[in-house]
Amino acid sequence: METRKLRKLQTPSVATALLESLVGNLNRLLRGARRITDRSELPMALQRLAARVSREDNAWAAWVLDDRISFCTGEMSLDLSREHGHPVLKVTNYDEGGRIQKYGLWARAANGEWRSQSL
């Protein structure tokens, strides 16, 4: 992919849209879950994490269902995106205490589907 196009994909709003696309595509959103867009609705550990992620021009997304919060971050990998010819996100899932639960690389194909990449 062209560097100029990749840099545009790296902006927070585009990265957020890609992260939400990935999560939605993987059916990680539970039916009835509500999207959290205001950091103040998050536990303090996740508020700090969301603020740091935003300062670094990366994306975060969170949802709540009942009392359970799902929180993840997404960072565009320019090198891997260039190599694959499609956007590649480094995605990290956290628990409510801000501890890493899972980490993975995901590439978006031309048809919009996401595929897990080997680390």
N, C-alpha and C positions, 0 to 999 in steps of 0.2 A: 504494500500500500504506500501511497505517497506520504511523505513526512507532513506536508501541509494538511492533508486530509486527516492523518492520525492526530495531529495537534488539536484540530477542531473537535475530534472525538473525545479528547482528553478533558475538555471543559466540564466543570461540575454538573451542569444541567444535562449534558449529553451522557456523561458517565452515570448519572442517576437514572436516566431513562433506560440505559442499557442494563443497569443492575436490576431495575424493576422488571424489565423484559425477561431477564434470566430467571429471576425468582418466580415470576408468573408462569413462565414456560415450563419450569420444573415442578409446578403445582405445589410449591412450598407454602403458598398462602392458604390458610385454612378458610373454609367457607365461613363467612361472617366476621372475619378478622377486619379490624379497622387500621388503616394506615396512620402512622404517627409522623407528623411533619414538623411539629414544634418540639425542639430539644427539651423544653421544660417539662414535657410529659414523661421523659425518660428517668430512670433511676440515676443518681448522681454519677456513678461510674460510667454509664453510657452517655450521659451529657458531656462529660469530659472527653470521652472518646470521639463523639460526634463533632465536638468543637475542633479537636485536633485534626480529624479527617478533613473537615471543611477548610481549615487553614492550609492544608496540604493540597487543596484542589482535587480531592478525591470525593467519592460518593458514599453516603450511608443511607440505609433504608431500615425502617422498623415498622412492625405491626404488633397489635395487641389483640388477643382473644381471651376473654375472661380475664384472668390475672397474669397470663403468660405473655411475655414480650419476646418477639423474634427480632434480632438485630444483626445486620451484616454490613460490611463495607466492601466497596469495589474500587479497584485501582486499574486504570488502563496500562497495559504493558505495550509500549511503543515498539520495542524490539520484536516481541512475539507476534504482535499484530502485523508488523511488516513481513515477518517470516511466513505467517499463515495466510496473509492477504485478506484477513477479516479481523474485526475487533476481538481482542483477547483481554479478559478481565481476570485480575487476581482477586478472588473473593474470600473473605474471612467471616465466619459466623462466630458470634460471641454469646456468652450467657449474660444474665442480668447483672452480674458482678463485673462485667467487662473482661472476662477471661476467654481466651480463644478456645473454641470448641472444634472447629473444622477450618481447613484451608484448602483452596483448590484453584486451578486455572480453568477457565471456560472460554471457548472460542465460538463466536457467532458465525454460522454459515450464511451464504448468500440467500438461502430460503428463510432466514430468520430463526432457525433452530439453533439451540446451543449444544455444544459437545464438550465433555470433560476432556482436559488435556493432561498428559502425564507430567508429573513434577520432576 
